[in-house]
Amino acid sequence: MSARFEEIDWRPTPMGEISLRRRRDPATGTDIHEVKLGDDFLMSSLFTAGEVALAELGLARLAQDELDVVVGGLGLGYTADAVLKDARVRSLTVVDALEEVIEWHERHLVPLGARLTSDLRCRLVAGDFFSMAQSPGGLDPDVPGRRFHAVLVDIDHSPEHLLHPSHASLYQPSGLGALAERLHPGGVFALWSNDPPEVSFTSALAEVFAESAAHVVTFDNRLRGGTSDNTVYVART
């Protein structure tokens, strides 16, 4: 195996083949971790500004202390890590459909694995976030109907570019309304997207939530040169 590239793990899953890879960046000499699902790149440690902004922008809308937070989608853990850096966070529940991804963190195969799994506020839960968000039991399998101060989601590429068709209902007013029921009054829902702000989704948010906004997050793109953008939608009940 070349020192410049290593496939750390590969697994077949119901959603397709998932792999964790590490490659050496020749420009900086640092290791870059990447996650692929089939032919889709899900996450790269080279680009984390949007994932961090998802946590920071979402939690910034909350004024109180002792926050209980849900992150939908674990990935390489950058959103979860940014949540835990907020001293107000009392508990963090991270829901991911792929037990393999949770195992990478538990085995410390990814850069933030040891930090997340050693933080007593953080719990990694294997489950389908989309079905849990709309089920009577909700997002905590141990406490049915539990409400949270913030729900932050980074799973699909965008509300229009989905990893699986079953996710589509979340982005409609009915699905957003069910998710809003998982929040305390004044609670925040935030969503990461790889695409520019979408009028149809901002309209759906406005129909359900008391206030909402789309934030464009710009960051340097060392691969292509110049800059790239993500979108973080933030809405509050």
C-alpha positions as CSV (number, residue, x, y, z in Angstrom):
1,M,0.0,0.0,0.0
2,S,1.4,3.4,-1.0
3,A,2.1,5.8,1.9
4,R,0.3,8.4,-0.2
5,F,-3.0,6.6,-0.2
6,E,-4.7,4.0,2.0
7,E,-8.2,2.5,2.0
8,I,-8.7,2.2,5.8
9,D,-12.1,0.4,5.6
10,W,-14.6,-0.7,3.0
11,R,-18.1,-2.2,3.7
12,P,-21.2,-3.1,1.8
13,T,-24.3,-1.4,3.3
14,P,-28.0,-1.2,2.4
15,M,-27.3,2.2,1.0
16,G,-24.3,1.1,-1.1
17,E,-20.6,0.5,-0.7
18,I,-19.0,2.8,1.9
19,S,-15.3,3.4,2.2
20,L,-13.0,5.4,4.5
21,R,-9.8,6.5,2.8
22,R,-6.7,8.5,3.8
23,R,-4.4,10.2,1.3
24,R,-1.4,12.5,1.7
25,D,-1.8,16.0,0.5
26,P,1.4,16.6,-1.5
27,A,1.2,20.4,-1.1
28,T,1.0,20.4,2.7
29,G,2.2,16.9,3.7
30,T,-0.9,16.5,5.8
31,D,-3.3,13.5,5.8
32,I,-6.8,14.0,4.3
33,H,-9.6,11.6,5.3
34,E,-12.4,11.0,2.9
35,V,-15.7,9.1,3.0
36,K,-17.4,7.7,-0.2
37,L,-20.8,6.1,-0.5
38,G,-20.8,4.4,-3.9
39,D,-19.5,7.0,-6.3
40,D,-20.6,10.0,-4.1
41,F,-18.0,11.8,-1.9
42,L,-19.8,12.3,1.4
43,M,-17.1,14.1,3.4
44,S,-13.5,15.3,3.3
45,S,-11.4,16.6,6.1
46,L,-10.1,19.1,3.6
47,F,-13.4,21.0,3.5
48,T,-15.0,21.4,6.9
49,A,-16.1,25.1,7.0
50,G,-19.7,24.3,6.1
51,E,-20.0,21.6,8.7
52,V,-18.5,23.8,11.4
53,A,-20.7,26.7,10.4
54,L,-23.8,24.5,10.7
55,A,-23.2,24.1,14.4
56,E,-22.0,27.7,15.0
57,L,-24.8,29.4,13.1
58,G,-27.5,27.1,14.6
59,L,-26.4,27.4,18.2
60,A,-25.9,31.2,17.8
61,R,-29.7,31.6,17.6
62,L,-30.1,30.2,21.1
63,A,-29.7,32.4,24.2
64,Q,-30.1,29.9,27.0
65,D,-27.6,27.6,28.7
66,E,-27.8,23.8,29.2
67,L,-28.6,22.9,25.6
68,D,-29.7,19.5,24.4
69,V,-28.7,19.1,20.8
70,V,-29.2,16.5,18.0
71,V,-27.0,16.2,15.0
72,G,-28.3,14.2,12.1
73,G,-25.4,12.7,10.2
74,L,-22.1,11.9,11.8
75,G,-19.7,11.8,8.9
76,L,-16.2,12.6,10.0
77,G,-17.6,14.4,13.1
78,Y,-16.8,18.0,12.4
79,T,-20.3,19.3,13.1
80,A,-20.5,17.2,16.3
81,D,-17.1,18.5,17.4
82,A,-18.1,22.1,16.8
83,V,-21.3,21.6,18.9
84,L,-19.2,20.2,21.8
85,K,-16.9,23.2,21.7
86,D,-19.9,25.3,22.9
87,A,-19.7,25.2,26.7
88,R,-23.5,25.6,26.9
89,V,-24.2,22.2,25.5
90,R,-25.4,19.7,28.1
91,S,-26.0,16.8,25.8
92,L,-25.4,15.8,22.2
93,T,-27.1,13.0,20.4
94,V,-25.7,12.1,17.0
95,V,-27.9,9.9,14.8
96,D,-26.4,8.1,11.8
97,A,-28.0,5.4,9.7
98,L,-24.6,3.6,9.1
99,E,-23.3,1.7,12.0
100,E,-20.0,1.4,10.1
101,V,-19.5,5.2,10.4
102,I,-20.1,5.1,14.2
103,E,-17.6,2.2,14.4
104,W,-14.9,4.2,12.7
105,H,-15.2,6.8,15.5
106,E,-15.4,4.2,18.2
107,R,-12.2,2.5,16.8
108,H,-10.5,5.9,16.4
109,L,-10.0,5.4,12.7
110,V,-10.9,9.0,12.0
111,P,-9.2,12.2,13.4
112,L,-12.0,13.2,15.7
113,G,-13.1,9.8,16.9
114,A,-11.2,9.7,20.2
115,R,-12.4,13.2,21.1
116,L,-16.1,12.6,20.4
117,T,-16.3,9.2,22.0
118,S,-14.5,10.4,25.2
119,D,-16.8,13.3,25.8
120,L,-19.4,12.2,28.3
121,R,-22.0,14.7,26.8
122,C,-21.9,12.9,23.4
123,R,-23.8,9.8,22.4
124,L,-23.7,8.1,19.0
125,V,-26.9,6.4,18.0
126,A,-27.4,4.1,15.0
127,G,-30.7,4.9,13.4
128,D,-32.6,6.4,10.4
129,F,-32.8,10.1,11.3
130,F,-35.5,10.7,8.7
131,S,-37.9,8.1,10.1
132,M,-37.1,8.9,13.7
133,A,-37.8,12.6,13.1
134,Q,-41.3,11.9,11.9
135,S,-42.1,9.0,14.3
136,P,-44.0,9.3,17.6
137,G,-41.0,8.2,19.5
138,G,-38.8,10.9,18.1
139,L,-35.0,11.3,18.0
140,D,-34.0,9.7,21.4
141,P,-34.6,5.9,21.4
142,D,-34.4,6.0,25.2
143,V,-36.8,8.8,25.9
144,P,-39.8,8.8,23.5
145,G,-41.1,12.2,22.7
146,R,-38.1,14.0,24.0
147,R,-37.6,17.6,22.8
148,F,-34.3,19.4,22.0
149,H,-33.1,22.9,21.8
150,A,-31.5,22.4,18.4
151,V,-31.6,19.8,15.6
152,L,-28.7,20.2,13.1
153,V,-28.7,18.1,9.9
154,D,-25.9,17.2,7.5
155,I,-26.9,14.1,5.5
156,D,-28.1,14.8,2.0
157,H,-26.2,16.9,-0.5
158,S,-29.1,19.4,-0.6
159,P,-32.9,19.4,-0.2
160,E,-33.0,18.6,-4.0
161,H,-30.0,16.2,-4.2
162,L,-30.8,13.3,-1.9
163,L,-28.8,10.2,-0.9
164,H,-32.1,8.2,-0.9
165,P,-35.6,9.0,-2.2
166,S,-37.1,8.2,1.3
167,H,-35.5,11.4,2.6
168,A,-37.6,13.7,0.5
169,S,-40.5,14.1,2.9
170,L,-38.4,15.9,5.5
171,Y,-38.0,18.8,3.1
172,Q,-41.7,19.4,2.6
173,P,-43.8,21.4,5.0
174,S,-45.4,18.3,6.5
175,G,-42.0,16.8,7.3
176,L,-40.6,20.0,8.6
177,G,-43.7,20.4,10.8
178,A,-43.1,16.9,12.3
179,L,-39.4,17.8,13.0
180,A,-40.5,21.1,14.6
181,E,-42.4,19.1,17.1
182,R,-39.1,17.7,18.3
183,L,-38.0,21.2,19.4
184,H,-38.6,23.2,22.5
185,P,-40.4,26.5,21.9
186,G,-37.8,28.8,20.4
187,G,-35.7,25.9,19.3
188,V,-33.6,25.8,16.2
189,F,-33.5,23.6,13.1
190,A,-30.4,24.0,10.9
191,L,-29.5,22.3,7.7
192,W,-26.3,22.1,5.6
193,S,-26.5,22.1,1.8
194,N,-23.8,21.8,-0.9
195,D,-26.1,23.8,-3.3
196,P,-27.0,27.6,-3.4
197,P,-30.1,28.6,-1.5
198,E,-33.2,27.1,-3.0
199,V,-36.4,29.1,-3.2
200,S,-38.7,26.1,-2.8
201,F,-37.0,25.0,0.5
202,T,-36.8,28.5,2.0
203,S,-40.6,28.8,1.2
204,A,-41.2,25.5,3.0
205,L,-39.2,26.7,6.0
206,A,-41.2,30.0,6.1
207,E,-44.4,28.1,6.1
208,V,-43.5,26.1,9.2
209,F,-41.1,28.2,11.3
210,A,-41.5,31.6,12.9
211,E,-38.3,32.8,11.4
212,S,-35.8,31.4,8.9
213,A,-32.8,32.4,6.8
214,A,-30.3,31.0,4.3
215,H,-26.6,31.7,5.0
216,V,-24.0,31.3,2.3
217,V,-20.7,30.0,3.7
218,T,-17.6,30.8,1.5
219,F,-14.3,29.0,1.9
220,D,-11.0,28.5,0.1
221,N,-11.0,25.6,-2.3
222,R,-7.4,24.3,-2.5
223,L,-8.2,21.6,-5.1
224,R,-9.9,23.8,-7.7
225,G,-8.4,27.2,-6.7
226,G,-10.5,30.2,-5.7
227,T,-13.4,29.7,-3.4
228,S,-16.5,27.5,-3.0
229,D,-19.8,28.0,-1.2
230,N,-22.1,25.9,1.0
231,T,-25.5,27.0,2.3
232,V,-26.6,26.7,5.9
233,Y,-30.4,27.1,6.5
234,V,-31.3,28.2,10.0
235,A,-34.9,28.3,11.3
236,R,-36.5,28.8,14.7
237,T,-39.9,27.9,16.1
